[in-house]
Amino acid sequence: MTRLELVKQWYQEKGSLDIPQDTVVDGVWIGKWIVMQKKYLELGKLSREQEAMLSALPLEQVSRQDKSQGAWLQMYQDAVDYAKTHGSLKKIPPEYCGKSGKQLNAWVRRQRAAREKGRLSKEQCQMLDMIGSTRKPGLASAEPVSSVAEPVNA
């Protein structure tokens, strides 16, 4: 079966295209593939033939942004917890993982880079400022955190 056929089968069985990225069916990665197809579709990088094949799927059902927002909030909560415990987000050990199980240091660096490129929402920027994750002049500094935002219930 092709990846597209496997994804269609998944949708018929589960009624959802909310496929975890690490999902493998019959030895074929379909989770990451569907995420990439959605991204390529959004960027206009698919041929008309590929777009036509994907049109059989309700890709709008699961917005990549909605799905990633939950993951973002989970990592943000890890950052809040770390800042409360350690006083700031300075010098996060590279191997440190929060409750999400993912490396917080790398996530914080990615958020700083995404902010510089204008890829974060205004709300995300404000949330990061509240925990002192920015280092840009004129923004909240990475000072000790005493009144960090309350935990996020994702």
DSSP file (Angstrom, degrees, kcal/mol; ACC not computed):
  #  RESIDUE AA STRUCTURE BP1 BP2  ACC     N-H-->O    O-->H-N    N-H-->O    O-->H-N    TCO  KAPPA ALPHA  PHI   PSI    X-CA   Y-CA   Z-CA
    1    1 A M              0   0    0      0, 0.0     2,-0.1     0, 0.0     3,-0.0   0.000 360.0 360.0 360.0 146.6    0.0    0.0    0.0
    2    2 A T     >  -     0   0    0      1,-0.1     4,-2.3    26,-0.0     5,-0.2  -0.381 360.0-107.8 -79.3 166.2    1.1    3.5   -0.6
    3    3 A R  H  > S+     0   0    0      1,-0.2     4,-2.7     2,-0.2     5,-0.2   0.918 121.5  53.7 -59.7 -42.8    1.4    6.1    2.2
    4    4 A L  H  > S+     0   0    0      1,-0.2     4,-2.6     2,-0.2    -1,-0.2   0.916 108.7  48.4 -59.8 -43.6   -1.7    7.8    0.9
    5    5 A E  H  > S+     0   0    0      2,-0.2     4,-2.4     1,-0.2    -1,-0.2   0.893 111.4  50.3 -63.8 -39.5   -3.7    4.6    0.9
    6    6 A L  H  X S+     0   0    0     -4,-2.3     4,-2.5     2,-0.2    -2,-0.2   0.890 110.9  49.0 -65.2 -39.1   -2.5    3.9    4.5
    7    7 A V  H  X S+     0   0    0     -4,-2.7     4,-2.6     2,-0.2    -2,-0.2   0.911 110.8  50.1 -67.1 -41.7   -3.5    7.3    5.6
    8    8 A K  H  X S+     0   0    0     -4,-2.6     4,-2.5     2,-0.2    -2,-0.2   0.919 111.1  49.3 -60.6 -42.8   -6.9    6.9    4.0
    9    9 A Q  H  X S+     0   0    0     -4,-2.4     4,-2.4     2,-0.2     5,-0.2   0.919 109.9  51.4 -61.6 -44.3   -7.3    3.6    5.8
   10   10 A W  H  X S+     0   0    0     -4,-2.5     4,-3.3     1,-0.2     5,-0.4   0.933 110.8  48.8 -56.5 -47.5   -6.3    5.2    9.1
   11   11 A Y  H  X S+     0   0    0     -4,-2.6     4,-2.6     1,-0.2    -2,-0.2   0.903 110.8  49.7 -62.2 -42.1   -8.9    7.9    8.5
   12   12 A Q  H  < S+     0   0    0     -4,-2.5    -1,-0.2     1,-0.2    -2,-0.2   0.883 118.3  39.7 -63.9 -38.4  -11.6    5.4    7.7
   13   13 A E  H  < S+     0   0    0     -4,-2.4    -2,-0.2    -5,-0.2    -1,-0.2   0.888 129.9  26.4 -78.4 -40.6  -10.8    3.3   10.8
   14   14 A K  H  < S-     0   0    0     -4,-3.3    -3,-0.2    -5,-0.2    -2,-0.2   0.676  90.3-134.4-100.4 -20.5  -10.2    6.2   13.3
   15   15 A G  S  < S+     0   0    0     -4,-2.6     2,-0.3    -5,-0.4    -4,-0.2   0.698  76.5  83.1  73.1  18.4  -12.3    9.0   11.8
   16   16 A S        -     0   0    0     -6,-0.4    -2,-0.2    -5,-0.1    -1,-0.2  -0.996  65.6-150.0-152.3 149.6   -9.4   11.4   12.3
   17   17 A L        +     0   0    0     -2,-0.3     2,-2.2    41,-0.2    -6,-0.1   0.140  63.4 120.8-103.2  16.9   -6.2   12.6   10.6
   18   18 A D        +     0   0    0     -7,-0.1    13,-0.1    43,-0.0    -1,-0.1  -0.554  41.9 168.0 -79.7  78.2   -4.7   13.3   14.0
   19   19 A I        -     0   0    0     -2,-2.2    16,-0.1    12,-0.1     4,-0.0  -0.849  38.2-120.1-101.7 119.3   -1.9   10.9   13.4
   20   20 A P    >   -     0   0    0      0, 0.0     3,-2.0     0, 0.0    12,-0.1  -0.286  25.5-120.8 -55.3 141.0    1.1   11.0   15.8
   21   21 A Q  T 3  S+     0   0    0      1,-0.3    11,-1.3    10,-0.2    12,-0.2   0.761 109.9  55.3 -59.0 -27.3    4.3   11.8   13.9
   22   22 A D  T 3  S+     0   0    0      9,-0.2     2,-0.3    10,-0.1    -1,-0.3   0.264  78.4 131.3 -91.8  14.5    6.0    8.6   15.0
   23   23 A T    <   -     0   0    0     -3,-2.0     7,-2.1     6,-0.1     8,-1.6  -0.513  33.7-174.4 -74.4 128.5    3.2    6.4   13.7
   24   24 A V  E     -A   29   0A   0     -2,-0.3     2,-0.4     5,-0.2     5,-0.2  -0.990   2.8-172.1-122.5 129.0    4.3    3.5   11.5
   25   25 A V  E >  S-A   28   0A   0      3,-2.8     3,-1.8    -2,-0.4   -19,-0.1  -0.989  74.8 -12.5-123.3 126.8    1.7    1.2    9.8
   26   26 A D  T 3  S-     0   0    0     -2,-0.4    -1,-0.1     1,-0.3     3,-0.1   0.857 131.1 -53.3  51.6  38.8    2.8   -2.0    8.0
   27   27 A G  T 3  S+     0   0    0      1,-0.2     2,-0.5    -3,-0.1    -1,-0.3   0.583 116.2 115.6  77.7  10.0    6.4   -0.8    8.3
   28   28 A V  E <   -A   25   0A   0     -3,-1.8    -3,-2.8   -26,-0.1     2,-0.6  -0.952  66.7-128.4-119.2 129.1    5.6    2.6    6.6
   29   29 A W  E     +A   24   0A   0     -2,-0.5    -5,-0.2    -5,-0.2    -7,-0.1  -0.622  39.9 157.4 -72.5 116.0    5.9    6.0    8.4
   30   30 A I     >  +     0   0    0     -7,-2.1     4,-2.3    -2,-0.6     5,-0.2   0.677  60.1  64.9-111.7 -24.9    2.6    7.8    7.9
   31   31 A G  H  > S+     0   0    0     -8,-1.6     4,-1.7     2,-0.2   -10,-0.2   0.973 109.3  36.7 -62.9 -56.6    2.6   10.2   10.8
   32   32 A K  H  > S+     0   0    0    -11,-1.3     4,-2.4    -9,-0.3    -1,-0.2   0.873 115.1  58.4 -63.7 -36.8    5.5   12.4    9.7
   33   33 A W  H  > S+     0   0    0      1,-0.2     4,-2.4     2,-0.2    -1,-0.2   0.922 105.8  46.7 -61.4 -46.0    4.5   11.9    6.0
   34   34 A I  H  X S+     0   0    0     -4,-2.3     4,-2.2     1,-0.2    -1,-0.2   0.880 111.6  52.0 -67.1 -36.1    1.0   13.4    6.5
   35   35 A V  H  X S+     0   0    0     -4,-1.7     4,-2.1    -5,-0.2    -1,-0.2   0.926 111.6  46.9 -62.3 -44.2    2.4   16.4    8.5
   36   36 A M  H  X S+     0   0    0     -4,-2.4     4,-3.0     2,-0.2     5,-0.2   0.883 109.7  53.3 -67.0 -37.7    4.9   17.0    5.7
   37   37 A Q  H  X S+     0   0    0     -4,-2.4     4,-2.4     2,-0.2    -1,-0.2   0.915 109.2  49.1 -63.2 -41.7    2.2   16.8    3.0
   38   38 A K  H  X S+     0   0    0     -4,-2.2     4,-2.5     2,-0.2    -1,-0.2   0.918 112.9  48.1 -61.3 -43.0    0.1   19.4    4.8
   39   39 A K  H  X S+     0   0    0     -4,-2.1     4,-2.1     2,-0.2    -2,-0.2   0.941 112.1  47.8 -64.6 -47.3    3.2   21.6    5.1
   40   40 A Y  H  X>S+     0   0    0     -4,-3.0     5,-2.9     1,-0.2     4,-0.6   0.872 111.4  52.1 -61.4 -36.7    4.1   21.3    1.4
   41   41 A L  H ><5S+     0   0    0     -4,-2.4     3,-0.9    -5,-0.2    -1,-0.2   0.930 109.3  49.1 -64.0 -45.7    0.4   21.9    0.5
   42   42 A E  H 3<5S+     0   0    0     -4,-2.5    -2,-0.2     1,-0.2    -1,-0.2   0.863 114.0  46.5 -60.3 -37.0    0.4   25.1    2.6
   43   43 A L  H 3<5S-     0   0    0     -4,-2.1    -1,-0.2    -5,-0.2    -2,-0.2   0.497 112.0-119.5 -85.6  -4.6    3.7   26.2    0.9
   44   44 A G  T <<5S+     0   0    0     -3,-0.9    -3,-0.2    -4,-0.6    -2,-0.1   0.823  73.1 131.1  71.5  31.2    2.5   25.4   -2.5
   45   45 A K      < +     0   0    0     -5,-2.9     2,-0.3    -6,-0.2    -4,-0.2   0.289  42.8  92.9-100.6   9.3    5.2   22.9   -3.1
   46   46 A L  S    S-     0   0    0     -6,-0.5     2,-0.0    -5,-0.1    -9,-0.0  -0.770  76.2-116.7-103.1 149.4    3.1   20.0   -4.4
   47   47 A S     >  -     0   0    0     -2,-0.3     4,-2.6     1,-0.1     5,-0.2  -0.298  33.0-106.3 -71.4 166.1    2.3   19.3   -8.0
   48   48 A R  H  > S+     0   0    0      1,-0.2     4,-2.4     2,-0.2     5,-0.2   0.879 123.1  54.0 -61.6 -36.6   -1.4   19.6   -9.2
   49   49 A E  H  > S+     0   0    0      2,-0.2     4,-2.1     1,-0.2    -1,-0.2   0.925 109.3  46.4 -63.1 -44.9   -1.4   15.8   -9.3
   50   50 A Q  H  > S+     0   0    0      1,-0.2     4,-2.3     2,-0.2    -2,-0.2   0.909 112.1  51.2 -64.6 -41.7   -0.2   15.5   -5.7
   51   51 A E  H  X S+     0   0    0     -4,-2.6     4,-1.5     1,-0.2    -1,-0.2   0.907 109.1  51.3 -61.4 -41.1   -2.8   18.1   -4.6
   52   52 A A  H  < S+     0   0    0     -4,-2.4     4,-0.4     1,-0.2    -1,-0.2   0.902 109.4  49.8 -63.3 -41.6   -5.5   16.2   -6.3
   53   53 A M  H >< S+     0   0    0     -4,-2.1     3,-1.0     1,-0.2    -1,-0.2   0.907 113.2  46.2 -64.1 -41.4   -4.6   13.0   -4.6
   54   54 A L  H >< S+     0   0    0     -4,-2.3     3,-2.4     1,-0.2     5,-0.3   0.731  93.7  78.4 -73.2 -21.4   -4.5   14.7   -1.2
   55   55 A S  T 3< S+     0   0    0     -4,-1.5    -1,-0.2     1,-0.3    -2,-0.2   0.706  80.2  70.1 -63.7 -16.9   -7.8   16.4   -1.8
   56   56 A A  T <  S+     0   0    0     -3,-1.0    -1,-0.3    -4,-0.4    -2,-0.1   0.631  92.1  72.9 -71.9 -12.4   -9.5   13.1   -1.0
   57   57 A L  S <  S-     0   0    0     -3,-2.4     2,-2.2    -4,-0.1     3,-0.2  -0.820  89.0-123.3-104.6 142.3   -8.5   13.7    2.6
   58   58 A P    >   +     0   0    0      0, 0.0     3,-2.1     0, 0.0     4,-0.4  -0.461  43.6 164.9 -79.2  70.3  -10.1   16.2    4.9
   59   59 A L  G >   +     0   0    0     -2,-2.2     3,-0.7    -5,-0.3    -4,-0.1   0.771  68.1  63.5 -62.7 -25.4   -6.7   17.9    5.6
   60   60 A E  G 3  S+     0   0    0     -3,-0.2    -1,-0.3     1,-0.2     3,-0.2   0.670  82.9  82.4 -72.1 -13.7   -8.4   20.9    7.1
   61   61 A Q  G <  S+     0   0    0     -3,-2.1     2,-0.6     1,-0.2    -1,-0.2   0.892  98.7  34.4 -57.8 -41.8   -9.8   18.7    9.8
   62   62 A V  S <  S-     0   0    0     -3,-0.7     2,-0.4    -4,-0.4    -1,-0.2  -0.920  81.0-151.3-119.8 106.1   -6.5   18.9   11.8
   63   63 A S     >  -     0   0    0     -2,-0.6     4,-2.3    -3,-0.2     5,-0.2  -0.598  12.6-140.2 -74.6 130.9   -4.7   22.2   11.6
   64   64 A R  H  > S+     0   0    0     -2,-0.4     4,-2.4     1,-0.2     5,-0.2   0.866 105.0  54.6 -57.9 -35.6   -1.0   21.8   12.0
   65   65 A Q  H  > S+     0   0    0      2,-0.2     4,-1.8     1,-0.2    -1,-0.2   0.915 107.0  48.8 -66.6 -42.7   -1.1   25.0   14.0
   66   66 A D  H  > S+     0   0    0      1,-0.2     4,-1.1     2,-0.2    -2,-0.2   0.923 113.4  47.7 -61.5 -43.6   -3.7   23.6   16.4
   67   67 A K  H  X S+     0   0    0     -4,-2.3     4,-1.0     1,-0.2     3,-0.3   0.906 113.5  46.4 -64.8 -42.5   -1.8   20.4   16.9
   68   68 A S  H  X S+     0   0    0     -4,-2.4     4,-2.7     1,-0.2    -1,-0.2   0.757 100.1  68.9 -75.0 -22.4    1.5   22.2   17.5
   69   69 A Q  H  X S+     0   0    0     -4,-1.8     4,-2.7     1,-0.2    -1,-0.2   0.902  98.3  51.0 -61.9 -40.3   -0.1   24.6   20.0
   70   70 A G  H  X S+     0   0    0     -4,-1.1     4,-1.8    -3,-0.3    -1,-0.2   0.912 111.8  46.6 -62.8 -42.3   -0.6   21.9   22.5
   71   71 A A  H  X S+     0   0    0     -4,-1.0     4,-2.2     2,-0.2    -2,-0.2   0.890 111.5  52.4 -66.0 -39.3    3.0   20.8   22.2
   72   72 A W  H  X S+     0   0    0     -4,-2.7     4,-2.8     1,-0.2    -2,-0.2   0.932 109.3  48.8 -62.3 -45.4    4.1   24.4   22.5
   73   73 A L  H  X S+     0   0    0     -4,-2.7     4,-2.3     1,-0.2    -1,-0.2   0.856 109.0  53.7 -64.3 -34.3    2.1   24.9   25.7
   74   74 A Q  H  X S+     0   0    0     -4,-1.8     4,-1.7     2,-0.2    -1,-0.2   0.926 112.0  43.6 -65.1 -44.3    3.6   21.7   27.1
   75   75 A M  H  X S+     0   0    0     -4,-2.2     4,-2.2     2,-0.2    -2,-0.2   0.888 111.0  55.5 -68.1 -38.1    7.1   22.9   26.5
   76   76 A Y  H  X S+     0   0    0     -4,-2.8     4,-2.6     1,-0.2    -2,-0.2   0.915 105.6  52.3 -59.3 -42.3    6.2   26.3   27.8
   77   77 A Q  H  X S+     0   0    0     -4,-2.3     4,-2.7     1,-0.2    -1,-0.2   0.892 106.8  52.9 -61.9 -38.8    5.0   24.7   31.0
   78   78 A D  H  X S+     0   0    0     -4,-1.7     4,-2.5     2,-0.2    -1,-0.2   0.906 109.8  49.1 -59.7 -40.9    8.4   22.9   31.3
   79   79 A A  H  X S+     0   0    0     -4,-2.2     4,-2.8     2,-0.2    -2,-0.2   0.907 110.4  50.1 -66.3 -41.5   10.0   26.4   30.9
   80   80 A V  H  X S+     0   0    0     -4,-2.6     4,-2.5     2,-0.2    -2,-0.2   0.942 112.2  47.8 -59.8 -48.1    7.8   27.8   33.6
   81   81 A D  H  X S+     0   0    0     -4,-2.7     4,-2.1     1,-0.2    -2,-0.2   0.914 113.2  47.6 -60.4 -43.8    8.6   25.0   36.0
   82   82 A Y  H  X S+     0   0    0     -4,-2.5     4,-3.2     1,-0.2     6,-0.3   0.931 111.7  50.0 -63.7 -45.6   12.3   25.3   35.3
   83   83 A A  H  X S+     0   0    0     -4,-2.8     4,-1.9     1,-0.2    62,-0.4   0.888 111.2  49.4 -62.3 -39.5   12.3   29.1   35.8
   84   84 A K  H  < S+     0   0    0     -4,-2.5    -1,-0.2    -5,-0.2    -2,-0.2   0.904 117.2  40.9 -65.0 -40.5   10.4   28.7   39.1
   85   85 A T  H  < S+     0   0    0     -4,-2.1    -2,-0.2    -5,-0.2    -1,-0.2   0.895 127.9  29.0 -75.1 -41.5   12.9   26.1   40.3
   86   86 A H  H  < S-     0   0    0     -4,-3.2    -3,-0.2     2,-0.2    -2,-0.2   0.465 101.8-119.3-105.0  -3.6   16.1   27.6   39.1
   87   87 A G  S  < S+     0   0    0     -4,-1.9    58,-2.1    -5,-0.3     2,-0.3   0.177  83.4  14.4  88.9 -19.4   15.2   31.4   39.2
   88   88 A S  S    S-     0   0    0     -6,-0.3    -2,-0.2    56,-0.2    44,-0.1  -0.967  76.8-104.8-167.5 178.3   15.7   31.9   35.4
   89   89 A L  S >  S+     0   0    0     43,-0.4     3,-0.6    -2,-0.3     2,-0.2   0.154  76.6 121.8-102.6  17.5   16.1   30.3   32.1
   90   90 A K  T 3  S+     0   0    0      1,-0.2    -2,-0.2    52,-0.2    43,-0.0  -0.549  75.6   6.5 -76.7 145.2   19.9   31.0   32.0
   91   91 A K  T 3  S-     0   0    0     -2,-0.2    -1,-0.2     1,-0.2    14,-0.0   0.873  73.7-178.4  53.5  49.8   22.2   28.1   31.6
   92   92 A I    <   -     0   0    0     -3,-0.6    -1,-0.2    13,-0.1    -3,-0.0  -0.690  35.8-113.4 -74.7 123.0   19.8   25.3   31.1
   93   93 A P    >   -     0   0    0      0, 0.0     3,-2.0     0, 0.0    12,-0.5  -0.328  19.7-125.4 -58.3 138.1   21.9   22.1   30.8
   94   94 A P  T 3  S+     0   0    0      0, 0.0    12,-0.3     0, 0.0    11,-0.1   0.799 109.7  50.1 -56.0 -30.7   21.6   20.7   27.3
   95   95 A E  T 3  S+     0   0    0      8,-0.1     2,-0.2    10,-0.1    -3,-0.0   0.516  82.4 119.6 -87.6  -4.3   20.5   17.3   28.6
   96   96 A Y    <   -     0   0    0     -3,-2.0     8,-1.7     7,-0.1     9,-0.5  -0.431  39.9-176.7 -68.7 129.3   17.8   18.8   30.9
   97   97 A C  B     -B  103   0B   0      6,-0.2     6,-0.2    -2,-0.2    -2,-0.0  -0.987  10.0-152.6-124.8 136.0   14.3   17.5   30.0
   98   98 A G    >   -     0   0    0      4,-1.1     3,-1.6    -2,-0.4   -23,-0.1   0.019  51.9 -64.7 -86.4-159.6   11.1   18.6   31.7
   99   99 A K  T 3  S+     0   0    0      1,-0.3   -24,-0.1   -25,-0.1   -25,-0.0   0.756 131.1  64.9 -62.8 -25.0    7.9   16.6   32.1
  100  100 A S  T 3  S-     0   0    0    -26,-0.2    -1,-0.3     2,-0.2     3,-0.1   0.723 106.4-127.3 -70.3 -19.6    7.4   16.6   28.3
  101  101 A G  S <  S+     0   0    0     -3,-1.6     2,-0.3     1,-0.3    -2,-0.1   0.530  71.3 116.2  84.4   6.2   10.6   14.5   28.0
  102  102 A K  S    S-     0   0    0      1,-0.0    -4,-1.1     2,-0.0     2,-0.5  -0.781  78.4 -91.7-111.1 155.2   12.1   16.9   25.4
  103  103 A Q  B  >  -B   97   0B   0     -2,-0.3     4,-1.5    -6,-0.2    -6,-0.2  -0.481  31.6-164.0 -70.0 116.5   15.2   19.0   25.8
  104  104 A L  H  > S+     0   0    0     -8,-1.7     4,-2.8    -2,-0.5     5,-0.2   0.878  84.2  60.2 -68.6 -40.3   14.2   22.4   27.2
  105  105 A N  H  > S+     0   0    0     -9,-0.5     4,-2.1   -12,-0.5    -1,-0.2   0.922 107.6  45.4 -55.1 -47.6   17.5   24.2   26.3
  106  106 A A  H  > S+     0   0    0    -12,-0.3     4,-2.4     1,-0.2    -1,-0.2   0.891 112.3  51.8 -65.0 -40.1   17.0   23.5   22.6
  107  107 A W  H  X S+     0   0    0     -4,-1.5     4,-2.3     2,-0.2    -2,-0.2   0.927 109.0  49.5 -63.3 -45.4   13.3   24.5   22.7
  108  108 A V  H  X S+     0   0    0     -4,-2.8     4,-2.2     1,-0.2    -1,-0.2   0.914 111.2  49.9 -61.2 -42.5   14.2   27.9   24.4
  109  109 A R  H  X S+     0   0    0     -4,-2.1     4,-2.3    -5,-0.2    -1,-0.2   0.917 110.5  50.2 -61.3 -42.6   16.8   28.5   21.7
  110  110 A R  H  X S+     0   0    0     -4,-2.4     4,-2.8     1,-0.2    -1,-0.2   0.873 109.1  51.9 -64.0 -36.6   14.3   27.7   19.0
  111  111 A Q  H  X S+     0   0    0     -4,-2.3     4,-2.3     2,-0.2    -1,-0.2   0.900 109.0  49.9 -67.6 -39.6   11.8   30.1   20.5
  112  112 A R  H  X S+     0   0    0     -4,-2.2     4,-2.1     2,-0.2    -2,-0.2   0.924 114.1  45.1 -63.1 -43.5   14.3   32.9   20.6
  113  113 A A  H  X S+     0   0    0     -4,-2.3     4,-1.6     2,-0.2    -2,-0.2   0.910 112.5  50.9 -66.7 -42.2   15.2   32.3   17.0
  114  114 A A  H  <>S+     0   0    0     -4,-2.8     5,-3.3     1,-0.2     6,-0.5   0.880 109.5  51.4 -63.0 -37.6   11.5   32.0   16.0
  115  115 A R  H ><5S+     0   0    0     -4,-2.3     3,-1.7     3,-0.2    -1,-0.2   0.932 107.2  51.9 -64.7 -45.3   10.8   35.3   17.7
  116  116 A E  H 3<5S+     0   0    0     -4,-2.1    -1,-0.2     1,-0.3    -2,-0.2   0.822 111.5  47.9 -60.1 -31.4   13.6   37.1   15.9
  117  117 A K  T 3<5S-     0   0    0     -4,-1.6    -1,-0.3    -5,-0.1    -2,-0.2   0.397 117.5-113.9 -90.7   2.5   12.2   35.8   12.6
  118  118 A G  T < 5S+     0   0    0     -3,-1.7    -3,-0.2    -4,-0.2    -2,-0.1   0.769  78.2 128.3  73.9  26.5    8.7   37.0   13.6
  119  119 A R      < +     0   0    0     -5,-3.3     2,-0.3    -6,-0.2    -4,-0.2   0.412  48.0  82.7 -97.3   1.4    7.3   33.4   13.7
  120  120 A L  S    S-     0   0    0     -6,-0.5     2,-0.0    -5,-0.2    -9,-0.0  -0.798  81.0-114.7-104.4 149.1    5.7   33.6   17.2
  121  121 A S     >  -     0   0    0     -2,-0.3     4,-2.3     1,-0.1     5,-0.2  -0.310  29.2-109.9 -72.2 164.0    2.3   35.0   17.9
  122  122 A K  H  > S+     0   0    0      1,-0.2     4,-2.4     2,-0.2     5,-0.2   0.902 121.4  52.8 -60.3 -40.7    2.0   38.1   20.0
  123  123 A E  H  > S+     0   0    0      2,-0.2     4,-2.5     1,-0.2    -1,-0.2   0.911 108.0  49.6 -62.5 -43.5    0.5   36.0   22.8
  124  124 A Q  H  > S+     0   0    0      2,-0.2     4,-2.5     1,-0.2    -1,-0.2   0.914 110.5  50.8 -62.5 -42.0    3.5   33.5   22.7
  125  125 A C  H  X S+     0   0    0     -4,-2.3     4,-2.4     1,-0.2    -2,-0.2   0.923 111.2  48.2 -60.5 -44.4    5.9   36.4   22.9
  126  126 A Q  H  X S+     0   0    0     -4,-2.4     4,-1.8     2,-0.2    -1,-0.2   0.906 110.8  50.5 -63.6 -41.5    4.1   37.9   25.9
  127  127 A M  H  X S+     0   0    0     -4,-2.5     4,-0.8     1,-0.2    -1,-0.2   0.918 111.7  47.5 -63.3 -42.5    4.1   34.5   27.6
  128  128 A L  H ><>S+     0   0    0     -4,-2.5     5,-2.1     1,-0.2     3,-0.7   0.874 108.5  55.3 -66.5 -36.6    7.8   34.0   27.0
  129  129 A D  H ><5S+     0   0    0     -4,-2.4     3,-1.4     1,-0.2    -1,-0.2   0.874  99.8  61.6 -61.9 -36.3    8.5   37.6   28.3
  130  130 A M  H 3<5S+     0   0    0     -4,-1.8    -1,-0.2     1,-0.3    -2,-0.2   0.783 109.6  40.4 -63.4 -26.1    6.7   36.7   31.6
  131  131 A I  T <<5S-     0   0    0     -4,-0.8    -1,-0.3    -3,-0.7    -2,-0.2   0.308 115.7-113.0-106.6   9.6    9.2   34.0   32.3
  132  132 A G  T < 5 +     0   0    0     -3,-1.4   -43,-0.4    -4,-0.2    -3,-0.2   0.877  67.1 142.2  70.5  39.1   12.2   36.0   31.2
  133  133 A S      < +     0   0    0     -5,-2.1     2,-0.2   -45,-0.1    -4,-0.2   0.531  45.7  88.2 -90.9  -4.1   13.2   33.9   28.1
  134  134 A T        -     0   0    0      6,-0.3     8,-0.1    -6,-0.3   -22,-0.0  -0.609  45.0-177.7 -96.9 155.5   14.2   36.8   25.9
  135  135 A R        +     0   0    0     -2,-0.2    -1,-0.1     6,-0.1     6,-0.1   0.245  45.7 118.4-128.6   8.6   17.5   38.5   25.7
  136  136 A K  S >  S-     0   0    0      4,-0.2     3,-1.8     1,-0.1    -2,-0.1  -0.556  74.7 -98.5 -80.5 142.9   16.8   41.2   23.2
  137  137 A P  T 3  S+     0   0    0      0, 0.0     3,-0.1     0, 0.0    -1,-0.1  -0.295 109.1  24.4 -57.4 140.1   17.2   44.8   24.3
  138  138 A G  T 3  S+     0   0    0      1,-0.3     2,-0.2    -3,-0.1     3,-0.1   0.362 106.9  93.8  86.9  -6.2   14.0   46.4   25.4
  139  139 A L  S <  S-     0   0    0     -3,-1.8    -1,-0.3     1,-0.1   -10,-0.0  -0.665  93.8 -66.8-111.1 170.7   12.3   43.1   26.2
  140  140 A A        -     0   0    0     -2,-0.2    -6,-0.3    -3,-0.1    -4,-0.2  -0.289  56.3-134.8 -55.7 135.6   12.1   41.3   29.5
  141  141 A S        -     0   0    0     -6,-0.1     2,-2.2    -8,-0.1    -7,-0.2  -0.433  26.3 -97.3 -89.4 168.7   15.5   40.1   30.6
  142  142 A A  S    S+     0   0    0     -8,-0.1   -52,-0.2    -2,-0.1     3,-0.1  -0.398  71.1 150.6 -83.1  63.0   16.4   36.7   31.9
  143  143 A E        -     0   0    0     -2,-2.2   -54,-0.2     1,-0.2   -53,-0.0  -0.443  57.7 -66.2 -90.8 167.3   16.1   38.0   35.4
  144  144 A P        -     0   0    0      0, 0.0     2,-0.6     0, 0.0   -56,-0.2  -0.203  51.5-130.8 -54.5 142.6   15.2   35.9   38.4
  145  145 A V        +     0   0    0    -58,-2.1   -58,-0.1   -62,-0.4     3,-0.1  -0.861  42.8 151.0-102.3 118.0   11.6   34.7   38.3
  146  146 A S  S    S+     0   0    0     -2,-0.6     2,-0.2     1,-0.1    -1,-0.2   0.721  78.2  32.4-112.0 -36.9    9.5   35.3   41.4
  147  147 A S  S    S+     0   0    0    -17,-0.1     3,-0.1     3,-0.0    -1,-0.1  -0.475  80.0 172.0-120.1  61.7    6.0   35.7   40.1
  148  148 A V        -     0   0    0     -2,-0.2   -17,-0.1     1,-0.1   -18,-0.0  -0.315  45.2 -83.7 -67.1 151.3    6.1   33.5   37.0
  149  149 A A        -     0   0    0    -22,-0.2    -1,-0.1     1,-0.1     3,-0.1  -0.160  54.5 -96.6 -53.3 148.1    2.8   32.8   35.2
  150  150 A E        -     0   0    0      1,-0.1    -1,-0.1    -3,-0.1   -70,-0.1  -0.260  56.6 -75.1 -64.6 156.9    0.7   30.1   36.7
  151  151 A P        -     0   0    0      0, 0.0     2,-0.5     0, 0.0    -1,-0.1  -0.163  46.3-122.6 -55.4 145.2    0.9   26.6   35.2
  152  152 A V        -     0   0    0    -79,-0.2     2,-1.1    -3,-0.1   -75,-0.0  -0.780  12.4-144.6 -91.6 129.7   -0.8   26.1   31.9
  153  153 A N              0   0    0     -2,-0.5   -79,-0.1     1,-0.2   -80,-0.0  -0.789 360.0 360.0 -95.4  95.0   -3.4   23.4   31.7
  154  154 A A              0   0    0     -2,-1.1    -1,-0.2   -81,-0.1   -80,-0.1   0.454 360.0 360.0 -85.7 360.0   -2.9   21.9   28.2
